[in-house]
Amino acid sequence: MAWIFTAEEKSQQFTLFSGYVPTFGSKAQAIDLYRCVSYSGSDLSKAGYSFTEVTSASALARLIEGEVTSINDLAGAEAALQALLLSEAPQVYVPAIKTFHENGFQSYHRVDNGLRTNLAFELFQDEASWDFLAASECVQVCDGKIMSSSDRKSKLVGRVLSELNFTDLNSGQVSQGAPLVLSDMLSVPSYLSDKSSLRARRGDGFQKRFYSTLNLSWEKAVSNIPPVVCSFSLPPLLAIVMDHADNRQDIPAVIKSLRQALAEVRSELRGLDMLATHAKGQAQIEAAVRHLEQSFSAIIPESRLTRSELNIRKLNIVQKVVRPIIRYAAGFFINNGGDFADGFNISANAIEELVRTERIVDRTLTAQNFVELVKTDSVQFLVKHHLSETEIISIEKSIDRFGRS
């Protein structure tokens, strides 16, 4: 990665990073975000990079291992699933600071040890996935105490280094925005459970456009179900995963299987991003984007059609498309010594192909795949099947505590 840095204040070096990089359960790399100016390396969006967070990875593991205690656990699990299923190389952002000790030792200090179980790490054990430590500030440490910081507004000065917790390193203005800054610099999407991260950003592309469209359509479809089991719903990817799993212990294998099955979908979504920068007129680009978004928007409605509705649509398409062909062909053959049956046989060979191309979801491979995946069992059933009564009550209480949307 070709990062551009200002010089390190203490060493006056322009190197990518220097110092010990601690690892917990996964390979890790580090970046001096506090002195990073820009990125000028290879296009990581084409490689399918994305960012998610420690809390989301932990929430997904907690869903599998239990206990789910909050609606935020479901939101975090869904964010982690977006990263795992819709991006090729999900990176887990880890808040950190860089430390200079009086003996000359340099290290990246992280305090997330114990926040993720072994399973939380295993879910992201892909060759291209790393723990991505981003140092939001550089501090001078003497006798185990932070004496100064590169951030003039730092709240860490005067604190004992060993007593810092995850909130301390993830509550500053720089550290809170770090995953989004990284996304902007690298032009790759970020999948975070924090609602403040939902505004459009550089690199979001069709991966996030697709999910946003799917999620809105999904919420509209499931929102009117009476709250027999629970008053909350499951987000779409979580519902798909639960639908494929006999029990929660099956979920890791289901995620792995779905990730493999959706490889072509991820490739298509990355390829579609080229539309926005293609050397076409703006009107052509807008028309192409509308064409694709209609395909995404049709996923839920298409998946809800009954067999009789599909048959009626097929019959209507046959009548609309084939009738003029039959008339033309029959007239041609009759005038040339043939009979009516000859004209019908010519058009009949093309009927199934004509019917297939009329489905809007067939405009994209992504929609074709997801129109089958979203045919899940009832959300109320999935909640009752996979979550305990204690967990359901805890989630309901958390919604009341945080406020219903």
ZAMARGU-4260 file (C-alpha; in steps of 0.2 Angstrom, whole numbers, plus 5000, padded with zeros to 4 digits):
<rodrens>
0) 5000/5000/5000 | 5007/5017/4995 | 5003/5029/5009 | 5009/5047/5010 | 5014/5053/5027
5) 5021/5068/5036 | 5037/5065/5045 | 5036/5057/5062 | 5038/5071/5075 | 5050/5061/5086
10) 5060/5052/5073 | 5058/5063/5057 | 5055/5047/5047 | 5042/5045/5033 | 5041/5026/5034
15) 5024/5017/5033 | 5025/5012/5051 | 5038/5008/5064 | 5036/4998/5080 | 5029/4982/5087
20) 5012/4977/5080 | 5003/4966/5093 | 4991/4953/5087 | 4976/4945/5095 | 4969/4930/5086
25) 4972/4936/5069 | 4986/4943/5058 | 4987/4962/5059 | 4994/4977/5051 | 4995/4995/5057
30) 4994/5013/5050 | 4999/5030/5057 | 4983/5038/5054 | 4987/5053/5064 | 5000/5058/5051
35) 4993/5051/5035 | 4990/5063/5021 | 4983/5052/5007 | 4984/5036/4999 | 4991/5034/4981
40) 4993/5015/4979 | 4983/5002/4969 | 4964/5002/4968 | 4959/4992/4983 | 4940/4993/4978
45) 4944/4982/4963 | 4951/4969/4975 | 4935/4970/4986 | 4942/4978/5001 | 4930/4984/5015
50) 4930/4989/5033 | 4920/4983/5048 | 4923/4985/5066 | 4927/4974/5081 | 4910/4977/5089
55) 4901/4970/5074 | 4912/4955/5072 | 4909/4952/5090 | 4890/4954/5088 | 4890/4941/5075
60) 4899/4928/5085 | 4888/4932/5100 | 4873/4928/5089 | 4880/4911/5086 | 4887/4907/5103
65) 4874/4918/5114 | 4868/4927/5123 | 4860/4941/5112 | 4855/4955/5124 | 4851/4970/5113
70) 4844/4976/5096 | 4862/4983/5093 | 4868/4965/5093 | 4857/4961/5078 | 4863/4977/5069
75) 4881/4973/5072 | 4879/4955/5066 | 4870/4962/5050 | 4885/4974/5047 | 4897/4960/5049
80) 4887/4950/5037 | 4887/4964/5024 | 4906/4964/5025 | 4908/4945/5024 | 4895/4942/5010
85) 4896/4957/4999 | 4915/4961/5000 | 4930/4950/4995 | 4942/4956/5008 | 4934/4963/5024
90) 4946/4971/5036 | 4942/4973/5054 | 4946/4991/5060 | 4954/4991/5077 | 4957/5008/5087
95) 4975/5010/5092 | 4988/5023/5098 | 5006/5023/5094 | 5018/5023/5109 | 5035/5030/5111
100) 5043/5024/5128 | 5058/5032/5137 | 5069/5017/5132 | 5066/5020/5114 | 5054/5005/5112
105) 5040/5009/5099 | 5023/5000/5098 | 5005/5001/5093 | 4994/4999/5108 | 4977/4991/5107
110) 4965/4987/5120 | 4953/4975/5112 | 4960/4959/5119 | 4945/4949/5126 | 4932/4958/5116
115) 4931/4944/5103 | 4929/4926/5105 | 4939/4913/5095 | 4924/4911/5084 | 4924/4930/5080
120) 4941/4929/5074 | 4938/4913/5064 | 4923/4921/5055 | 4936/4933/5047 | 4950/4921/5044
125) 4952/4924/5025 | 4968/4926/5017 | 4965/4944/5012 | 4957/4949/5029 | 4967/4957/5042
130) 4965/4966/5059 | 4968/4984/5053 | 4976/4994/5068 | 4974/5013/5065 | 4983/5024/5077
135) 4973/5040/5080 | 4987/5048/5090 | 5005/5046/5095 | 5009/5047/5114 | 5025/5048/5124
140) 5026/5036/5139 | 5037/5037/5154 | 5036/5025/5169 | 5020/5018/5161 | 5011/5035/5161
145) 5006/5045/5145 | 5015/5061/5147 | 5011/5070/5130 | 5002/5067/5114 | 5002/5072/5095
150) 4984/5077/5098 | 4983/5093/5107 | 4965/5089/5113 | 4969/5071/5119 | 4961/5065/5134
155) 4974/5052/5137 | 4988/5063/5144 | 4990/5059/5162 | 4982/5042/5161 | 4991/5025/5165
160) 4994/5016/5148 | 4990/4999/5155 | 4973/5005/5162 | 4966/5011/5146 | 4950/5002/5139
165) 4942/5000/5122 | 4931/5015/5125 | 4946/5026/5129 | 4953/5022/5112 | 4937/5023/5103
170) 4929/5038/5110 | 4940/5052/5103 | 4934/5063/5088 | 4948/5056/5077 | 4947/5038/5083
175) 4928/5037/5080 | 4929/5043/5063 | 4944/5033/5058 | 4935/5018/5049 | 4926/5031/5038
180) 4942/5041/5035 | 4950/5025/5030 | 4936/5021/5018 | 4937/5038/5011 | 4956/5037/5008
185) 4955/5020/5000 | 4938/5022/4991 | 4931/5006/4999 | 4915/5003/5008 | 4913/5003/5027
190) 4900/4991/5035 | 4897/4999/5053 | 4882/4997/5064 | 4883/5015/5069 | 4869/5024/5060
195) 4880/5040/5058 | 4890/5030/5045 | 4875/5028/5034 | 4877/5044/5023 | 4885/5041/5006
200) 4904/5041/5005 | 4918/5038/4993 | 4919/5020/4988 | 4902/5014/4994 | 4898/5010/4976
205) 4885/4997/4970 | 4889/4985/4985 | 4881/4997/4997 | 4868/5004/4984 | 4862/4986/4982
210) 4861/4982/5000 | 4852/4999/5004 | 4839/4995/4991 | 4836/4978/4997 | 4835/4983/5015
215) 4822/4996/5011 | 4812/4984/5001 | 4813/4971/5014 | 4808/4982/5028 | 4793/4988/5019
220) 4788/4969/5015 | 4790/4963/5033 | 4784/4978/5043 | 4766/4975/5043 | 4767/4957/5051
225) 4758/4957/5068 | 4770/4956/5082 | 4765/4938/5088 | 4782/4933/5094 | 4791/4950/5094
230) 4789/4968/5089 | 4806/4969/5080 | 4811/4961/5063 | 4827/4953/5057 | 4837/4963/5044
235) 4838/4954/5027 | 4856/4945/5027 | 4853/4939/5045 | 4836/4932/5040 | 4844/4923/5025
240) 4858/4916/5036 | 4846/4910/5049 | 4834/4903/5036 | 4848/4892/5030 | 4854/4886/5047
245) 4845/4872/5057 | 4852/4880/5073 | 4864/4894/5078 | 4879/4882/5078 | 4877/4879/5059
250) 4878/4898/5055 | 4897/4898/5053 | 4896/4884/5040 | 4881/4893/5032 | 4891/4910/5030
255) 4905/4900/5022 | 4894/4892/5010 | 4885/4908/5006 | 4901/4917/5004 | 4907/4905/4991
260) 4890/4905/4982 | 4890/4924/4981 | 4907/4925/4973 | 4900/4930/4956 | 4888/4943/4964
265) 4903/4951/4973 | 4912/4952/4956 | 4897/4959/4947 | 4894/4973/4960 | 4913/4978/4959
270) 4911/4978/4940 | 4896/4989/4940 | 4906/5003/4949 | 4914/5006/4933 | 4898/5014/4926
275) 4900/5029/4937 | 4916/5034/4929 | 4913/5027/4911 | 4916/5039/4897 | 4898/5041/4893
280) 4886/5055/4894 | 4878/5059/4911 | 4861/5055/4904 | 4867/5038/4898 | 4875/5034/4915
285) 4859/5039/4924 | 4848/5028/4913 | 4860/5013/4916 | 4859/5016/4935 | 4840/5017/4935
290) 4840/5001/4925 | 4850/4992/4938 | 4841/4999/4953 | 4825/4993/4946 | 4832/4976/4946
295) 4838/4978/4964 | 4821/4985/4969 | 4811/4970/4960 | 4820/4957/4971 | 4807/4957/4985
300) 4791/4959/4975 | 4797/4945/4963 | 4801/4934/4977 | 4783/4936/4984 | 4774/4931/4968
305) 4763/4916/4970 | 4764/4902/4957 | 4747/4907/4950 | 4753/4925/4948 | 4768/4919/4939
310) 4758/4909/4927 | 4746/4924/4924 | 4761/4935/4920 | 4768/4921/4909 | 4752/4920/4899
315) 4750/4939/4897 | 4768/4940/4891 | 4765/4926/4878 | 4749/4934/4872 | 4757/4951/4871
320) 4773/4946/4862 | 4769/4930/4853 | 4752/4935/4845 | 4759/4947/4833 | 4773/4935/4828
325) 4760/4921/4825 | 4750/4932/4814 | 4764/4938/4804 | 4772/4920/4803 | 4755/4912/4798
330) 4751/4925/4785 | 4768/4923/4777 | 4767/4904/4777 | 4749/4903/4771 | 4753/4915/4757
335) 4768/4904/4752 | 4759/4887/4752 | 4761/4883/4771 | 4748/4881/4784 | 4745/4889/4801
340) 4754/4876/4812 | 4770/4880/4803 | 4769/4898/4808 | 4765/4894/4826 | 4780/4882/4828
345) 4793/4895/4822 | 4787/4907/4837 | 4785/4894/4850 | 4804/4890/4851 | 4807/4908/4857
350) 4793/4908/4870 | 4803/4903/4886 | 4817/4915/4882 | 4805/4929/4879 | 4796/4926/4896
355) 4813/4925/4905 | 4819/4941/4899 | 4804/4950/4904 | 4808/4948/4923 | 4816/4963/4929
360) 4827/4954/4941 | 4836/4945/4927 | 4845/4962/4923 | 4858/4958/4936 | 4866/4942/4942
365) 4865/4949/4959 | 4846/4951/4959 | 4844/4933/4951 | 4853/4926/4966 | 4845/4936/4980
370) 4827/4933/4973 | 4829/4915/4978 | 4838/4919/4995 | 4825/4931/5001 | 4812/4917/5000
375) 4814/4914/5019 | 4803/4907/5032 | 4793/4919/5042 | 4803/4931/5051 | 4793/4928/5067
380) 4796/4909/5065 | 4815/4912/5063 | 4816/4923/5078 | 4806/4910/5089 | 4817/4896/5082
385) 4834/4903/5084 | 4832/4915/5099 | 4827/4911/5117 | 4813/4919/5126 | 4825/4928/5137
390) 4835/4935/5122 | 4818/4941/5114 | 4813/4950/5130 | 4831/4958/5131 | 4830/4964/5114
395) 4812/4971/5116 | 4818/4980/5132 | 4833/4987/5123 | 4822/4994/5109 | 4811/5003/5123
400) 4827/5009/5131 | 4835/5016/5115 | 4819/5022/5107 | 4809/5014/5093 | 4812/5021/5076
</rodrens>
